[in-house]
């Protein structure tokens, strides 16, 4: 099997390990005395809902609503699936979120709220708080994304600008039993950060949100400024905190994460006779800086046999006002190719949701001859990197990885294969 095929198969193994169809059934609770309401959002929401339907007793009351990204839906019978915009919220996600809050408020103590939460839920479940418009929410989100903010920074802000996040879904359920099944796409797998924690206590404050916006020099729309300053001056108006009574009978359970997917990829390599080392499931920081660190690690290897170095997490990219196309994984790979030079190494970097940034590819692949092939076509890799046009670069070389939506999301997958002929 060629190095390219090995890398692609390792990515497929990582994605399969986070397949909700495999994972969700073992975590379903017993049916309650009353009815079960399923709500939630994220890139895995439709596949999670389908798994619930397939394994829930046919004679037990079941209804609900989940929202997922456009083109990530699946046919369901008892749980409605709505498609909405990501990473910038739109009116469809806003209306679905408001409907969920209304449905949760109709529950009682004998009922069950089953929340299906996955990465992407922050923007898909984004109904702005009173006094903040959807346009203003989109404006702030876009500025944070372009400014190189981490997902924790972005969610600290969004928690205080949207109605369903930061424990407010748990708060709305009117005393019903609650269970949130969570597919984690964030470093650390803390439920408060995944999809902005709809069912989890929020340790951050409106003052923290203002601090993050100031740190990244984000211009504040009038409605956002008024809301956050008023909230910061009146802590009682803030989100529910740890210890709040609304979290009684509410469990947040992470059922899939990057750690499990990286381990699955490692087992795949081992089965092919290739030793594998999981470097970390929580790599973060600037994509180009991470690429240079990984290239140095490859060059330091003295092995005379193939070796796979695997990592997960989420890097960031700080965009210039004028930039090309491409996500953080392709940007990492382009910087990696330049840093590796002629080193005998292959690499893959893909988002496990199948979408790298806002493009149609999951990521791309780098080979030892990437730069040679690029020069033969008149492509200057450094110029493409400077323009943040990694998609254009790898597209020209036919090295993009295109999977379509995977309907799961456990963050990024990277594998470097040191391959000595």
GUROFI-697148 format. One record per residue (C-alpha): residue in one letter; x, y, z. Coordinates in steps of 0.05 Angstrom, whole numbers, padded with zeros to 5 digits, always signed. Layout:
AXYZ ...
***
This chain:
X+00000+00000+00000 X+00027+00068-00019 X+00040+00123+00034 X-00018+00163+00005 X-00066+00105+00013 X-00041+00091+00083 X-00054+00163+00104 X-00123+00164+00073 X-00142+00099+00107 X-00117+00123+00174 X-00162+00185+00167 X-00221+00140+00150 X-00206+00099+00213 X-00205+00162+00255 X-00272+00186+00228 X-00304+00117+00236 X-00285+00116+00309 X-00329+00178+00320 X-00388+00153+00279 X-00451+00169+00320 X-00486+00108+00291 X-00435+00065+00328 X-00427+00107+00391 X-00496+00134+00410 X-00535+00069+00422 X-00493+00047+00482 X-00506+00114+00517 X-00581+00118+00509 X-00618+00123+00576 X-00678+00083+00599 X-00745+00109+00575 X-00776+00157+00625 X-00846+00152+00655 X-00866+00211+00612 X-00845+00231+00543 X-00776+00242+00512 X-00758+00306+00476 X-00695+00305+00433 X-00663+00372+00417 X-00593+00394+00397 X-00546+00420+00345 X-00480+00410+00311 X-00448+00377+00251 X-00464+00309+00280 X-00535+00326+00300 X-00571+00290+00243 X-00531+00226+00250 X-00540+00227+00325 X-00615+00237+00317 X-00619+00180+00267 X-00582+00134+00316 X-00631+00153+00372 X-00691+00137+00327 X-00661+00070+00305 X-00652+00046+00377 X-00710+00079+00415 X-00769+00034+00432 X-00822+00040+00378 X-00878+00045+00429 X-00844+00099+00471 X-00862+00173+00460 X-00806+00208+00422 X-00804+00275+00387 X-00757+00332+00377 X-00717+00380+00334 X-00643+00384+00318 X-00605+00433+00273 X-00544+00416+00231 X-00503+00448+00177 X-00528+00454+00106 X-00519+00388+00068 X-00508+00350+00133 X-00580+00328+00142 X-00608+00257+00141 X-00679+00231+00133 X-00713+00220+00200 X-00784+00203+00221 X-00795+00225+00293 X-00742+00278+00303 X-00743+00339+00257 X-00677+00358+00225 X-00666+00431+00204 X-00606+00453+00164 X-00574+00521+00177 X-00511+00561+00166 X-00441+00550+00194 X-00395+00582+00215 X-00437+00645+00211 X-00507+00638+00239 X-00570+00650+00199 X-00645+00658+00210 X-00660+00583+00203 X-00614+00567+00261 X-00643+00625+00301 X-00715+00602+00292 X-00697+00529+00307 X-00663+00550+00372 X-00724+00590+00395 X-00769+00531+00380 X-00725+00485+00421 X-00729+00532+00481 X-00804+00533+00475 X-00808+00457+00470 X-00763+00447+00530 X-00806+00494+00572 X-00865+00448+00560 X-00832+00389+00595 X-00847+00365+00665 X-00813+00325+00721 X-00832+00257+00690 X-00804+00275+00622 X-00734+00269+00592 X-00695+00322+00554 X-00644+00285+00511 X-00595+00337+00482 X-00551+00317+00423 X-00492+00364+00422 X-00432+00367+00375 X-00382+00416+00345 X-00412+00471+00304 X-00471+00479+00351 X-00449+00548+00373 X-00467+00579+00306 X-00523+00531+00289 X-00559+00545+00355 X-00547+00620+00354 X-00610+00658+00371 X-00586+00727+00394 X-00605+00754+00462 X-00656+00810+00465 X-00626+00875+00441 X-00574+00842+00395 X-00591+00831+00322 X-00570+00770+00281 X-00531+00817+00236 X-00491+00842+00296 X-00478+00771+00320 X-00453+00751+00251 X-00409+00813+00249 X-00375+00797+00315 X-00367+00722+00298 X-00336+00737+00231 X-00286+00786+00261 X-00265+00736+00315 X-00256+00681+00263 X-00213+00725+00219 X-00173+00752+00278 X-00143+00686+00298 X-00185+00676+00361 X-00187+00606+00391 X-00253+00569+00396 X-00252+00581+00471 X-00245+00656+00459 X-00301+00656+00408 X-00347+00615+00452 X-00334+00660+00512 X-00365+00716+00471 X-00421+00676+00438 X-00444+00647+00504 X-00464+00717+00527 X-00497+00738+00462 X-00543+00678+00449 X-00604+00650+00484 X-00593+00575+00484 X-00519+00569+00501 X-00482+00571+00568 X-00531+00526+00606 X-00594+00561+00583 X-00623+00499+00550 X-00616+00462+00616 X-00647+00522+00651 X-00708+00520+00604 X-00726+00446+00614 X-00775+00459+00671 X-00749+00406+00720 X-00746+00348+00671 X-00691+00297+00674 X-00635+00317+00627 X-00580+00281+00591 X-00534+00313+00540 X-00495+00265+00495 X-00436+00303+00468 X-00388+00292+00410 X-00329+00336+00428 X-00291+00380+00378 X-00252+00422+00428 X-00186+00414+00463 X-00198+00387+00533 X-00268+00360+00520 X-00300+00406+00571 X-00376+00407+00559 X-00378+00482+00574 X-00337+00495+00511 X-00370+00446+00463 X-00423+00482+00422 X-00419+00535+00477 X-00447+00488+00529 X-00523+00490+00522 X-00532+00444+00581 X-00469+00459+00621 X-00452+00511+00675 X-00416+00572+00649 X-00354+00594+00688 X-00345+00656+00644 X-00378+00724+00651 X-00400+00781+00607 X-00338+00818+00632 X-00296+00761+00604 X-00332+00768+00537 X-00316+00842+00535 X-00244+00827+00552 X-00237+00778+00494 X-00267+00827+00445 X-00220+00881+00469 X-00160+00834+00465 X-00174+00819+00391 X-00192+00892+00378 X-00261+00874+00352 X-00305+00935+00338 X-00369+00928+00379 X-00436+00938+00346 X-00482+00982+00388 X-00529+00926+00410 X-00471+00880+00431 X-00438+00935+00471 X-00502+00955+00507 X-00518+00883+00525 X-00450+00862+00550 X-00437+00926+00590 X-00506+00921+00623 X-00495+00848+00639 X-00425+00860+00666 X-00454+00913+00713 X-00508+00865+00738 X-00480+00795+00751 X-00549+00768+00766 X-00566+00777+00693 X-00508+00732+00672 X-00510+00659+00651 X-00523+00603+00701 X-00459+00585+00739 X-00433+00520+00771 X-00477+00501+00829 X-00540+00531+00800 X-00603+00490+00815 X-00621+00486+00742 X-00566+00433+00734 X-00598+00385+00783 X-00617+00321+00746 X-00576+00345+00686 X-00518+00302+00661 X-00468+00322+00608 X-00433+00261+00578 X-00378+00264+00526 X-00385+00201+00483 X-00334+00215+00428 X-00271+00257+00424 X-00206+00265+00387 X-00170+00219+00435 X-00211+00158+00412 X-00203+00175+00339 X-00127+00184+00344 X-00121+00118+00380 X-00161+00084+00325 X-00115+00114+00272 X-00055+00090+00312 X-00083+00020+00314 X-00092+00022+00239 X-00019+00040+00227 X+00004-00014+00276 X-00038-00066+00239 X+00000-00046+00176 X+00066-00058+00211 X+00081+00016+00221 X+00097+00040+00292 X+00053+00099+00311 X+00062+00153+00363 X+00004+00199+00384 X+00038+00265+00397 X-00022+00300+00427 X-00098+00306+00420 X-00095+00379+00439 X-00049+00415+00391 X-00067+00488+00385 X-00036+00554+00363 X-00019+00584+00296 X-00023+00533+00240 X+00042+00555+00208 X+00079+00553+00274 X+00054+00484+00289 X+00075+00461+00220 X+00146+00485+00232 X+00149+00449+00299 X+00125+00384+00267 X+00175+00391+00210 X+00231+00398+00260 X+00206+00336+00296 X+00207+00297+00231 X+00278+00319+00215 X+00301+00297+00284 X+00279+00226+00272 X+00334+00175+00263 X+00290+00115+00248 X+00306+00068+00190 X+00235+00043+00186 X+00168+00077+00172 X+00140+00116+00230 X+00073+00151+00239 X+00067+00214+00281 X-00006+00230+00297 X-00038+00291+00328 X-00105+00325+00338 X-00132+00390+00364 X-00147+00456+00330 X-00099+00507+00302 X-00116+00578+00283 X-00103+00624+00223 X-00100+00699+00227 X-00123+00725+00159 X-00102+00788+00123 X-00157+00834+00095 X-00142+00806+00025 X-00134+00731+00025 X-00147+00669-00017 X-00184+00606+00000 X-00167+00550+00048 X-00177+00524+00118 X-00129+00515+00176 X-00110+00443+00156 X-00089+00461+00085 X-00052+00522+00112 X-00015+00477+00161 X+00004+00429+00105 X+00029+00484+00059 X+00073+00511+00114 X+00095+00440+00130 X+00115+00426+00058 X+00159+00488+00058 X+00190+00470+00125 X+00202+00397+00106 X+00236+00412+00040 X+00262+00346+00012 X+00253+00306+00077 X+00226+00235+00064 X+00158+00248+00095 X+00085+00247+00075 X+00030+00281+00113 X-00045+00289+00117 X-00086+00340+00154 X-00162+00340+00152 X-00221+00363+00192 X-00260+00302+00215 X-00325+00336+00196 X-00303+00334+00123 X-00300+00410+00115 X-00234+00448+00123 X-00256+00519+00140 X-00310+00540+00091 X-00286+00500+00030 X-00310+00435+00001 X-00249+00394+00020 X-00233+00359+00086 X-00159+00376+00079 X-00101+00356+00035 X-00039+00312+00029 X+00035+00330+00025 X+00087+00284-00007 X+00163+00290-00011 X+00157+00316-00082 X+00102+00368-00069 X+00148+00428-00079 X+00181+00397-00140 X+00114+00385-00173 X+00092+00455-00154 X+00153+00488-00186 X+00143+00446-00249 X+00074+00479-00255 X+00100+00549-00241 X+00071+00551-00170 X+00109+00587-00115 X+00089+00554-00049 X+00113+00612-00008 X+00071+00662-00047 X+00009+00618-00039 X+00022+00613+00036 X+00032+00688+00042 X-00035+00698+00007 X-00070+00646+00051 X-00089+00609-00013 X-00074+00537+00008 X-00137+00512-00027 X-00114+00540-00093 X-00045+00509-00084 X-00067+00438-00068 X-00124+00441-00118 X-00073+00455-00173 X-00033+00394-00152 X-00095+00350-00145 X-00076+00337-00073 X-00141+00359-00038 X-00177+00307+00004 X-00252+00311-00011 X-00298+00267+00030 X-00363+00305+00034 X-00397+00314+00101 X-00378+00259+00151 X-00434+00279+00199 X-00388+00276+00259 X-00336+00324+00286 X-00279+00310+00334 X-00234+00365+00309 X-00173+00360+00265 X-00133+00298+00246 X-00060+00302+00226 X-00012+00246+00210 X+00060+00251+00188 X+00090+00188+00157 X+00166+00184+00157 X+00177+00138+00097 X+00246+00114+00077 X+00249+00076+00012 
***
